[in-house]
């Protein structure tokens, strides 16, 4: 069916249900076609092309049929690209590309921009160099292969980076390739030629020497200096060479890696499809215009466009976000080293592409080993100067419109955790003035016992003037009525004036009236004071810290709860909550009354069991039960996303029924607050409502929890709704995307060794696949240095499933073994105890029988010597130990040559002293069998002999039957055998009658 015939999709459909016969017939044919061409379509469905589903949701055939009848086809869907048809490329023939060369799948459709009959403007020199390099991908390496020249070179360069091969090694390999390949091949002959071929990528990196104390960078005017202007330390490593006249290359003591971002941003416009996406913020459509789905829907973006209409006039101008955070590239188990990458992210792209790994660009790599502190300002100089240049504009080629334009770039927002925010913004985030929004207009409280600042009772001033909480004297701090209004948020010009005033006074009054440490270089940007928000609060870390403190305090985890002894002492000083005050013990300790928000020990155990049994849909969350410690009733090892799931979904059901309604309602409101805050689509009216309700919620929490519970993280919640309303959905200004980038770099080092050069190497698809939990990555990963990794990625995927399945099977086997061992241990202990009690009963019965025989002898006038001696005492039961039943080796510590049949511990058995013994219930069973035989024999012999004429013969037969040698096969062994194996007997030397086994309780 041709495209010309598909006008029926829209002409034949009617909203009242009276569709044309042609529409009905063709729609049935469409349904039959798409469901026949997809495997398992009846089970999983096919994406529905109706006007509401819009190819985003899978539907089964009958549901899709109803949707199409009621809603019609989505607009413009005349080419069924989601249902088996290929997209049309009218300007490119199918033979224009080598379909066997997989590099084209990563580079995309660059051919459109290279056709001379369509070009309106001549591409810039950088674009020409890039396109000429891409044209090399169409040239086969030689006549007998479909591998292109560029593919071979990029794969070879990737091998060089991953295996740290020297330049001489690559040259030798290239000479070998030249000898092996057929005549006329196009393989470069040296490493220099390979680099020349790849130079068209235009992704340079610059190494800038740094003073060892981070005082200055040797950049531009200071490039040729050899000593620091401030500390006068040498720039280079001092060499104590034995040959002073020998000239050596100077080695810098510290190096800053700088990767210019303008070439990377220009690269986004060299691919037609991505160039179109870069205009989404202005030309893209919204399914629901009332909702915010992109940063351009926020007030900050709109306010900037209003103040700078010349910048907003061209939709191709780029708005970027900046983020930095410290991490250890060698993992937490290695030595302490703090590396600080700085990321730059373009925000023009649509939600499906924005904040992805392939569109997060690395701008700076600040060296360690320690965090830079306020000297972060020194390292930002190259990046800030590049932003100044980008604000004026650089000529860029737009391949979608075939035009050259002046691309301008502006700073939109920065995103950091709280310590990095203090270094980046110049306002220290420590102490009693840690909030960079409230600044000096906040009244925090110093806790003398907790030895820290508390933000307790700082939020009633944010309430409406007539709110009842403002006048309550006993619910918050003692006797305090709050009448102050909320702190006023300063404009950019006012903030800059405050910084300059503090700098003029050499920052006197730090931590008393202000927290300024320096003036960041970002204020040199001409538009920086006009921004509505300059720095965002990282909601990821805020949510994680709030969730963690709530969990630890409600579960009352030792050393982590905020309701400890120090907190109770401070609460007694600040609050009127006498029923929660500590009670002194005679031994000098404290008796802490249980708070209404704390769970009892049985409740905590029930919660822990619930966490071990809870399950999520695939990909929704991690396995939380791995972080549950049932023995200590603690949680450990949870990540930020685990706490994200906990506070938004699990906190209300966890606490339901365990605490009072007042406490539960406050915690449920806290969960709802973060759930609405982190939504993908944000309603501004909901954010306004949250902005009004969050002061009330924090005050409710202040009435429940002690003052030590509230630090700066709990206070920052009050500013989050306004931030989301100004900046848009949180996915564009929290740190999950940047944390994944750091995880990728750490994973690269783990997979390739500490010598792996992740800065200059192509993207390691193995690390990228591992750190993204197996999600696929787009073709634009190539512009952060990727090469043709599709084949490697396919290999990783094929092996990853088996590895993951083996790991899951191993975990299940280990858990199954632990459950079986625990069950066997408990069952054996209970059985041993039962048998021991049974043996004691038999011993008592033996004593009664002995007394009975003495009475019989006394009544018959027989001498006391005629009565047999009593049985030896019952031997102690063996101590049950639990050693691995799977261990085939003999236990050297036990002295036994046979493995323990029922043991689950590897600790030495101090009680094992004999050469042969049996552990567990089986040993107790074997030891008590002779007693059973003895007493059964006593009963039988005495019953048959009583009342006979010869009482002496009766007693003699009784004695002989009981104490004679019982090694004749009728019984299991005599007293001698029994006593000889008193410390651990397995058998007494004779055979055991099978019917006697039923006398013991079954195991």
URBEL-V146664 format. One record per run of one state. SS is the DSSP state (~ for helix, > for strand, _ for the rest). FROM is the first residue (numbers start at 0). TO is the last residue. If there is no record, write none. Layout:
# URBEL-V146664
ss=SS from=FROM to=TO
ss=SS from=FROM to=TO
This chain:
# URBEL-V146664
ss=_ from=0 to=1
ss=~ from=2 to=10
ss=_ from=11 to=19
ss=~ from=20 to=35
ss=_ from=36 to=39
ss=~ from=40 to=43
ss=_ from=44 to=44
ss=> from=45 to=46
ss=_ from=47 to=48
ss=> from=49 to=49
ss=_ from=50 to=56
ss=> from=57 to=58
ss=_ from=59 to=59
ss=~ from=60 to=70
ss=_ from=71 to=71
ss=> from=72 to=72
ss=_ from=73 to=79
ss=~ from=80 to=82
ss=_ from=83 to=92
ss=~ from=93 to=95
ss=_ from=96 to=101
ss=~ from=102 to=106
ss=_ from=107 to=109
ss=~ from=110 to=113
ss=_ from=114 to=123
ss=~ from=124 to=137
ss=_ from=138 to=138
ss=> from=139 to=139
ss=_ from=140 to=146
ss=> from=147 to=147
ss=~ from=148 to=162
ss=_ from=163 to=165
ss=~ from=166 to=179
ss=_ from=180 to=189
ss=~ from=190 to=200
ss=_ from=201 to=204
ss=> from=205 to=209
ss=_ from=210 to=215
ss=> from=216 to=216
ss=_ from=217 to=218
ss=~ from=219 to=221
ss=_ from=222 to=225
ss=> from=226 to=226
ss=_ from=227 to=232
ss=> from=233 to=233
ss=_ from=234 to=234
ss=> from=235 to=235
ss=_ from=236 to=250
ss=> from=251 to=251
ss=_ from=252 to=253
ss=> from=254 to=257
ss=_ from=258 to=260
ss=~ from=261 to=269
ss=_ from=270 to=270
ss=~ from=271 to=276
ss=_ from=277 to=278
ss=~ from=279 to=282
ss=_ from=283 to=289
ss=> from=290 to=291
ss=_ from=292 to=293
ss=~ from=294 to=296
ss=_ from=297 to=297
ss=~ from=298 to=306
ss=_ from=307 to=307
ss=~ from=308 to=312
ss=_ from=313 to=316
ss=> from=317 to=326
ss=_ from=327 to=337
ss=> from=338 to=345
ss=_ from=346 to=355
ss=~ from=356 to=358
ss=> from=359 to=365
ss=_ from=366 to=371
ss=~ from=372 to=378
ss=_ from=379 to=379
ss=~ from=380 to=391
ss=_ from=392 to=392
ss=> from=393 to=397
ss=_ from=398 to=401
ss=> from=402 to=406
ss=_ from=407 to=407
ss=> from=408 to=415
ss=_ from=416 to=416
ss=~ from=417 to=424
ss=_ from=425 to=425
ss=> from=426 to=426
ss=_ from=427 to=429
ss=~ from=430 to=432
ss=_ from=433 to=443
ss=> from=444 to=446
ss=_ from=447 to=450
ss=> from=451 to=453
ss=_ from=454 to=458
ss=~ from=459 to=461
ss=_ from=462 to=466
ss=~ from=467 to=470
ss=_ from=471 to=475
ss=> from=476 to=476
ss=_ from=477 to=490
ss=~ from=491 to=503
ss=_ from=504 to=508
ss=> from=509 to=509
ss=_ from=510 to=512
ss=> from=513 to=513
ss=_ from=514 to=514
ss=> from=515 to=515
ss=_ from=516 to=519
ss=~ from=520 to=523
ss=_ from=524 to=526
ss=~ from=527 to=529
ss=_ from=530 to=533
ss=> from=534 to=536
ss=_ from=537 to=537
ss=~ from=538 to=554
ss=_ from=555 to=563
ss=~ from=564 to=573
ss=> from=574 to=574
ss=_ from=575 to=576
ss=~ from=577 to=579
ss=_ from=580 to=581
ss=> from=582 to=583
ss=_ from=584 to=588
ss=> from=589 to=590
ss=_ from=591 to=599
ss=~ from=600 to=612
ss=_ from=613 to=622
ss=~ from=623 to=626
ss=> from=627 to=628
ss=_ from=629 to=632
ss=> from=633 to=634
ss=_ from=635 to=638
ss=~ from=639 to=654
ss=_ from=655 to=659
ss=~ from=660 to=676
ss=_ from=677 to=680
ss=> from=681 to=682
ss=~ from=683 to=703
ss=_ from=704 to=705
ss=~ from=706 to=708
ss=_ from=709 to=710
ss=~ from=711 to=726
ss=_ from=727 to=728
ss=~ from=729 to=731
ss=_ from=732 to=734
ss=~ from=735 to=751
ss=_ from=752 to=763
ss=~ from=764 to=770
ss=_ from=771 to=777
ss=~ from=778 to=783
ss=_ from=784 to=788
ss=~ from=789 to=859
ss=_ from=860 to=862
ss=~ from=863 to=865
ss=_ from=866 to=918
ss=~ from=919 to=944
ss=_ from=945 to=949
ss=~ from=950 to=962
ss=_ from=963 to=973
ss=~ from=974 to=979
ss=_ from=980 to=992
ss=~ from=993 to=998
ss=_ from=999 to=1002
